[in-house]
Amino acid sequence: MSKYLIIVIVVTSFYNTAYAKRLFFAEGYAGLSYMFSDLTYKPTTGDQYEYYGPSYGLEIGLRGGLETGKFVQLGVLGCVAYSHMEGNNRTINSDRSNRTYDNDLTQTLTGAFINVGTTIKAVMEYYNHFSQNVYWAEETGNNLFEDNGYWRGKGYGLGVRFENGDEAQTLLFRRITIDKAKFLNGSTDFEDDVFNSPNVIQVVLEVSDKF
C-alpha cells in the first residue's frame, strides 16, 4: 500500500510542478533605451523656450504573472534605469542660438502587461507610474532641471517579443504623458498653460530570461 501511495505522490507532484510551470512565470530582463522629450515654456511676458533632446539609458527589471499554454502571458512589471540626457534650449521668440546642457537621471517604472502569441508575441503594457529623478544637473541657466528635479507621469507601451525557450528578446515603444514635474523654475502640474504637458517617447530593446 505504501508503495502505491509513494507512486501517487510522485506522479501528483510531477504533474503539479509541470502545471505550475505552465501557469506561473517570472523573468528578469535588461535593456537599452533611447528617449526623446519635447517641452515648451511660454510665459505671458519675456522669452519663450523649447526644451528638447535625446536620452540614452540602461534598465533592469522584473516581470511575473500567469502563462496559459505559452500563448497568453499577463501580469505585473517593474524596472529601474539610469539615463543620460543631452538637452537643448531653443528660444522660440528670438534669434538667439541654441544652448545645450547635460543631466543624469534615475528612472522607476511600474505597470501591467499582456503578451499574446506563440514564439512571436504582441506586447501591450500599461504604466501606472513613471518617474525620472535628476541626481546631477549641469549648473547653467540654460538647463530645464536642477539637482533633485523630476518629472512623473503615466503611459503605455507596444512592442513585439521573440521567444526561444526561456529566453526572449523584446522591442518596445513607450509613450509617457508627464503630469507633474519639478523644474529649475519650480514645480508644476501643467494646469497654468505656461508649460505644455510633454510626451516622453522611449524605444527599448530588452533581453530576458525566465527563472
C-alpha positions in Angstrom: 0.0 0.0 0.0 2.8 2.4 0.9 4.5 1.7 -2.4 1.4 2.7 -4.3 1.0 5.8 -2.2 4.6 6.9 -2.9 3.9 6.4 -6.7 0.8 8.5 -6.5 2.6 11.3 -4.6 5.5 11.3 -7.0 3.2 11.4 -10.1 0.9 14.1 -8.5 3.9 16.2 -7.5 5.4 15.9 -11.0 2.0 16.9 -12.6 1.6 19.8 -10.2 5.1 21.1 -10.8 4.7 20.9 -14.6 1.3 22.5 -14.4 2.5 25.3 -12.2 5.4 25.9 -14.6 2.9 26.5 -17.3 0.6 28.6 -15.2 3.0 30.9 -13.5 6.2 32.5 -14.7 8.7 35.1 -13.6 11.6 36.7 -15.6 14.3 39.2 -15.2 15.4 41.5 -18.1 18.0 44.0 -19.1 17.5 46.7 -21.7 19.0 49.6 -23.7 16.7 52.6 -24.1 16.6 55.7 -26.3 14.3 58.5 -25.2 13.2 61.8 -26.8 11.3 64.5 -25.0 10.0 67.9 -26.1 8.6 70.7 -23.8 7.8 74.3 -24.4 7.8 77.1 -21.8 5.6 80.1 -22.8 5.2 82.8 -20.1 2.9 85.7 -20.9 5.9 88.1 -21.0 9.6 87.6 -21.8 11.4 84.9 -23.7 9.7 81.6 -24.6 11.7 78.4 -24.8 11.6 74.9 -26.2 13.5 72.2 -24.3 14.2 69.1 -26.3 16.7 66.3 -26.8 17.6 62.7 -26.5 18.5 60.5 -23.5 20.3 57.1 -23.5 19.9 54.6 -20.8 20.3 51.2 -19.2 17.5 49.5 -17.4 16.9 46.2 -15.4 13.5 44.9 -14.4 11.2 42.0 -13.4 8.0 40.6 -14.9 5.8 38.0 -13.4 2.3 36.6 -13.7 0.2 33.9 -15.4 1.0 32.0 -18.6 -1.7 30.0 -20.3 -0.4 27.4 -22.6 2.5 29.7 -23.6 0.1 31.7 -25.8 -1.0 34.4 -23.3 1.1 35.9 -20.6 -0.2 38.6 -18.3 0.9 40.1 -15.0 2.8 43.0 -13.5 6.2 44.6 -14.1 8.7 47.0 -12.6 12.1 48.4 -13.6 14.8 50.8 -12.6 17.1 52.6 -15.0 19.9 55.1 -15.5 19.7 57.7 -18.2 21.9 60.5 -19.5 20.1 63.4 -21.1 21.6 65.6 -23.8 19.3 68.6 -23.7 18.8 71.6 -25.9 17.4 75.0 -25.1 15.9 77.0 -28.0 14.5 80.5 -27.7 11.2 80.5 -29.6 10.6 84.2 -29.9 14.1 85.4 -30.7 17.1 84.6 -32.9 19.3 83.5 -30.0 21.2 80.4 -30.8 20.5 77.0 -29.2 22.2 76.2 -25.9 22.9 72.8 -24.5 23.0 71.1 -21.2 23.5 67.6 -19.7 21.7 65.7 -16.9 22.0 62.3 -15.3 18.7 60.7 -14.2 17.4 57.6 -12.4 14.1 56.1 -13.6 11.5 53.9 -12.0 8.5 52.4 -13.8 5.7 50.0 -12.7 2.7 48.7 -14.5 0.9 45.7 -16.0 1.3 43.8 -19.3 -0.2 41.2 -21.6 1.7 39.3 -24.3 -0.2 37.3 -26.9 1.2 34.8 -29.5 3.4 31.7 -29.8 7.1 32.2 -30.4 6.4 35.7 -31.6 4.1 37.7 -29.3 2.4 41.1 -29.5 3.3 43.1 -26.3 0.9 45.6 -24.7 1.9 47.3 -21.4 0.2 50.0 -19.2 2.3 52.1 -16.8 0.6 53.5 -13.7 3.9 55.1 -12.5 6.8 56.6 -14.5 9.3 58.8 -12.7 12.7 60.2 -13.7 14.7 61.9 -11.0 17.7 64.2 -11.6 20.6 63.4 -9.4 23.0 65.5 -11.3 22.2 68.6 -13.4 24.7 70.7 -15.2 24.8 74.1 -13.5 23.8 76.5 -16.2 20.8 78.8 -16.6 20.0 77.0 -19.9 19.1 73.8 -18.0 15.4 72.8 -17.6 16.2 70.9 -14.5 18.3 71.3 -11.3 19.6 68.7 -8.9 16.7 66.7 -7.3 14.3 67.8 -10.1 11.9 65.3 -11.6 9.1 64.6 -13.9 6.4 61.9 -13.5 3.5 60.5 -15.5 1.6 57.5 -16.9 1.6 55.9 -20.2 1.6 52.7 -22.4 3.9 50.5 -24.3 3.5 48.5 -27.5 6.0 46.0 -29.0 6.9 42.6 -30.3 8.6 39.8 -28.4 10.6 36.9 -29.8 10.8 33.8 -27.6 13.3 30.9 -27.7 12.6 28.6 -24.8 13.0 30.5 -21.5 14.9 33.4 -23.3 13.3 36.3 -25.1 14.1 39.5 -26.9 11.6 42.4 -26.9 11.5 45.6 -28.9 9.2 48.1 -27.1 7.8 51.5 -27.9 6.7 53.5 -24.9 4.8 56.8 -24.7 4.6 58.6 -21.4 2.4 61.7 -20.7 4.0 63.8 -18.0 1.5 65.2 -15.5 3.8 66.5 -12.7 7.3 68.0 -12.7 9.8 70.0 -10.7 11.9 72.2 -12.9 14.5 74.9 -12.3 11.7 77.4 -12.2 9.6 75.4 -9.6 7.0 72.7 -9.5 4.1 72.4 -12.0 1.1 70.2 -12.7 0.8 71.7 -16.2 -2.6 73.4 -15.4 -1.4 77.0 -15.8 -0.5 76.7 -19.6 3.0 78.1 -19.0 4.5 74.7 -19.7 2.8 72.3 -22.1 2.3 68.8 -20.9 5.1 66.9 -22.7 5.1 63.4 -24.1 8.2 61.3 -23.5 8.9 58.7 -26.2 11.1 55.7 -25.3 12.3 52.9 -27.5 13.7 49.9 -25.5 15.5 46.7 -26.6 15.2 44.1 -23.9 16.8 40.7 -23.3 15.0 38.5 -20.7 15.3 35.1 -19.1 12.8 33.2 -17.1 13.6 31.9 -13.6 
